[in-house]
Amino acid sequence: MNKRLLWLLLAAFVLANILAGIRVGRDYRQPTKTDDQQIESPVAAEDFPLPEALPPSVAVAKQDIAKIVCPKPLLLSSWLVEISTSSPLEINWSGYQLGSQEKQAISRSYQQQGVNLAGYFHLASWSCGADCQKAAIINAKSGRIIAFGAEDDLQVKTGWQFSATSSLLIINPNSQDQQNPTIYALVEDSGLRRICYLAQ
C-alpha cells in the first residue's frame, strides 16, 4: 500500500514539473508579428554621422524623405570640399526639357558665377512666381545638368543655402512650413543624395 502511494506521489510530482515547464515556455516564447500588430516607427539617431561615417551612397526617393528625420540642424561646415581649379565646361542641355527662358537664366548665372557649389558644381536659380523659386545644378567638370526643378527639390518657397566649399545643400532653410520642410542633401555626380529633413 505504501509503495503504491509513493509511486502515485512521484508520478504526480513529475507531471506537475512537466506542466510547469510547458507554462514557463509559453510565457517566455519569442513574440511573433501578426498582420494586426503595428510596427513602431523608427526614431531619429541621437547623433547624425559626419561625412566620413556615412554608409555608401543609396538612392532615397522623394517620398521616402519624410521617414528620415534629422535629430538637429546640419551645418555646411561639416561637409567641406576643395574648389576645383578646372575651367567650367559648356552646358550640355540633353536630359531635361527646358524652356528658352529657363535656359537663358541658367546660362547667365553659370557664365557670371562659375562654380558656386560643392567644389565643382553650379546652382542657378530664378523666380517662378510668388513664393516660388526654381533651380538647376550643373556639373562644371562635365557640363551636364544633374538636377532640375520640383522632382529634385529644386522648386521651393524659401530658396537654398549652399557654398562653393561645401557638398551640403540645404533646401528651404529655416522653413516653418510642414508641407515644405528643410531638407538636407549631398551634391554628387549622379545628382542629389537626400540625407534627412528637419521636423519643426
C-alpha positions as CSV (number, residue, x, y, z in Angstrom):
1,M,0.0,0.0,0.0
2,N,2.8,2.5,0.9
3,K,4.7,1.6,-2.3
4,R,1.6,2.3,-4.4
5,L,1.1,5.7,-2.7
6,L,4.8,6.6,-3.1
7,W,4.6,5.8,-6.8
8,L,1.5,7.9,-7.2
9,L,3.1,10.9,-5.4
10,L,6.2,10.5,-7.6
11,A,4.2,10.4,-10.8
12,A,2.2,13.5,-9.7
13,F,5.4,15.4,-8.9
14,V,6.9,14.6,-12.4
15,L,3.7,15.5,-14.1
16,A,3.4,18.8,-12.2
17,N,7.0,19.7,-13.2
18,I,6.3,18.9,-16.9
19,L,3.2,21.1,-16.9
20,A,5.1,23.9,-15.2
21,G,7.8,23.7,-17.8
22,I,5.3,24.0,-20.6
23,R,3.7,27.0,-19.0
24,V,7.0,28.8,-18.5
25,G,8.0,28.0,-22.1
26,R,4.8,29.7,-23.3
27,D,5.3,32.8,-21.1
28,Y,8.8,33.3,-22.5
29,R,8.2,32.4,-26.1
30,Q,9.6,34.9,-28.7
31,P,6.6,37.0,-29.8
32,T,5.8,36.9,-33.5
33,K,4.4,39.7,-35.5
34,T,0.9,39.4,-36.9
35,D,-0.8,41.4,-39.5
36,D,-2.8,43.2,-36.8
37,Q,0.2,44.4,-35.0
38,Q,1.7,47.8,-35.9
39,I,5.4,48.2,-36.4
40,E,6.9,51.0,-34.4
41,S,8.2,54.0,-36.4
42,P,12.0,54.4,-36.3
43,V,13.3,57.2,-34.1
44,A,16.0,59.7,-35.0
45,A,19.5,58.8,-34.1
46,E,21.0,60.7,-31.1
47,D,23.9,61.9,-33.2
48,F,23.9,62.2,-37.0
49,P,27.1,60.7,-38.6
50,L,29.7,63.0,-40.0
51,P,30.6,62.6,-43.7
52,E,33.4,60.0,-43.2
53,A,30.9,57.8,-41.2
54,L,28.2,57.7,-43.8
55,P,27.3,54.4,-45.5
56,P,27.8,54.1,-49.3
57,S,25.5,56.1,-51.5
58,V,22.0,54.9,-51.6
59,A,19.0,56.3,-53.5
60,V,16.4,57.9,-51.3
61,A,13.2,58.6,-53.2
62,K,11.5,61.9,-52.6
63,Q,8.5,60.1,-51.0
64,D,10.9,58.4,-48.5
65,I,12.4,61.6,-47.2
66,A,9.6,62.1,-44.6
67,K,10.7,58.9,-42.9
68,I,14.3,60.2,-42.2
69,V,14.2,62.9,-39.5
70,C,17.4,64.9,-38.6
71,P,18.0,65.0,-34.9
72,K,19.4,68.5,-35.2
73,P,20.2,71.1,-37.9
74,L,23.2,70.2,-40.1
75,L,25.9,72.7,-40.9
76,L,27.6,73.4,-44.3
77,S,31.0,73.5,-42.4
78,S,30.6,69.8,-41.6
79,W,30.8,68.8,-45.3
80,L,33.8,70.8,-46.6
81,V,35.4,70.2,-50.1
82,E,38.1,71.9,-52.1
83,I,37.1,74.1,-55.1
84,S,38.2,72.7,-58.4
85,T,40.7,74.8,-60.5
86,S,39.5,73.4,-63.8
87,S,37.7,75.7,-66.2
88,P,33.9,75.0,-66.3
89,L,32.7,73.2,-69.5
90,E,29.9,74.4,-71.6
91,I,26.4,73.3,-70.5
92,N,25.1,70.0,-72.0
93,W,21.4,70.6,-72.4
94,S,20.4,67.0,-73.1
95,G,18.5,65.0,-70.5
96,Y,16.0,67.8,-69.5
97,Q,13.2,69.5,-71.4
98,L,13.9,73.2,-70.7
99,G,12.1,76.3,-72.0
100,S,14.1,79.2,-73.6
101,Q,13.7,81.4,-70.5
102,E,15.0,78.7,-68.2
103,K,18.0,78.1,-70.5
104,Q,18.7,81.8,-70.6
105,A,18.5,82.1,-66.7
106,I,20.8,79.1,-66.3
107,S,23.3,80.2,-68.9
108,R,23.5,83.8,-67.5
109,S,24.1,82.5,-63.9
110,Y,26.6,79.9,-65.0
111,Q,28.7,82.4,-67.0
112,Q,28.6,85.1,-64.3
113,Q,29.4,82.9,-61.3
114,G,31.0,79.7,-62.4
115,V,31.5,77.2,-59.6
116,N,29.4,78.1,-56.5
117,L,28.5,74.8,-55.0
118,A,30.3,71.6,-53.7
119,G,33.7,72.2,-55.3
120,Y,32.8,71.9,-59.0
121,F,29.1,72.4,-59.3
122,H,26.9,75.5,-60.1
123,L,23.5,76.2,-58.8
124,A,21.5,78.6,-61.0
125,S,18.2,79.9,-59.6
126,W,15.4,82.1,-60.8
127,S,11.9,83.2,-59.8
128,C,8.9,81.1,-61.0
129,G,6.2,83.3,-59.4
130,A,5.0,84.4,-56.0
131,D,6.7,82.2,-53.2
132,C,8.3,80.1,-55.9
133,Q,12.0,79.7,-56.8
134,K,13.3,77.2,-59.3
135,A,16.9,76.0,-59.8
136,A,19.2,73.7,-61.8
137,I,22.5,72.2,-60.8
138,I,25.3,71.8,-63.4
139,N,28.4,69.7,-63.0
140,A,31.1,72.1,-64.2
141,K,33.5,69.3,-65.0
142,S,31.2,67.6,-67.5
143,G,28.8,70.4,-68.3
144,R,25.9,68.0,-67.5
145,I,22.8,69.2,-65.7
146,I,22.4,66.7,-62.7
147,A,19.3,68.1,-61.0
148,F,16.4,70.4,-62.0
149,G,13.0,71.5,-60.8
150,A,10.4,70.1,-58.5
151,E,11.4,66.4,-58.9
152,D,14.8,67.2,-57.4
153,D,13.5,69.6,-54.7
154,L,14.7,72.5,-56.8
155,Q,11.4,74.3,-56.9
156,V,10.8,75.7,-53.4
157,K,9.3,78.5,-51.4
158,T,12.3,79.8,-49.3
159,G,15.3,79.0,-51.5
160,W,18.5,77.2,-50.7
161,Q,21.6,77.6,-48.6
162,F,24.9,76.4,-50.1
163,S,28.6,77.2,-50.6
164,A,31.3,76.5,-53.1
165,T,33.3,74.8,-50.3
166,S,30.6,72.5,-49.0
167,S,28.9,69.5,-50.6
168,L,25.8,70.0,-48.4
169,L,22.8,71.7,-50.0
170,I,20.1,73.0,-47.6
171,I,16.7,73.2,-49.2
172,N,14.1,75.5,-47.7
173,P,16.4,76.7,-44.9
174,N,14.6,77.6,-41.6
175,S,11.3,76.6,-43.1
176,Q,8.3,76.6,-40.7
177,D,6.0,75.0,-43.3
178,Q,5.5,71.3,-42.7
179,Q,4.5,70.9,-46.4
180,N,7.8,72.4,-47.4
181,P,10.3,71.3,-44.7
182,T,14.0,72.0,-44.5
183,I,15.7,69.1,-46.4
184,Y,19.4,68.3,-46.4
185,A,21.0,66.8,-49.4
186,L,24.6,66.0,-50.6
187,V,25.5,67.1,-54.1
188,E,27.1,64.2,-56.0
189,D,28.0,63.5,-59.7
190,S,24.8,61.4,-60.1
191,G,22.5,64.0,-58.5
192,L,21.3,65.0,-55.1
193,R,21.5,62.4,-52.3
194,R,18.9,63.4,-49.7
195,I,20.0,62.8,-46.2
196,C,17.1,63.8,-43.9
197,Y,14.6,66.5,-43.2
198,L,14.3,68.8,-40.2
199,A,11.0,68.4,-38.3
200,Q,9.6,71.6,-36.8
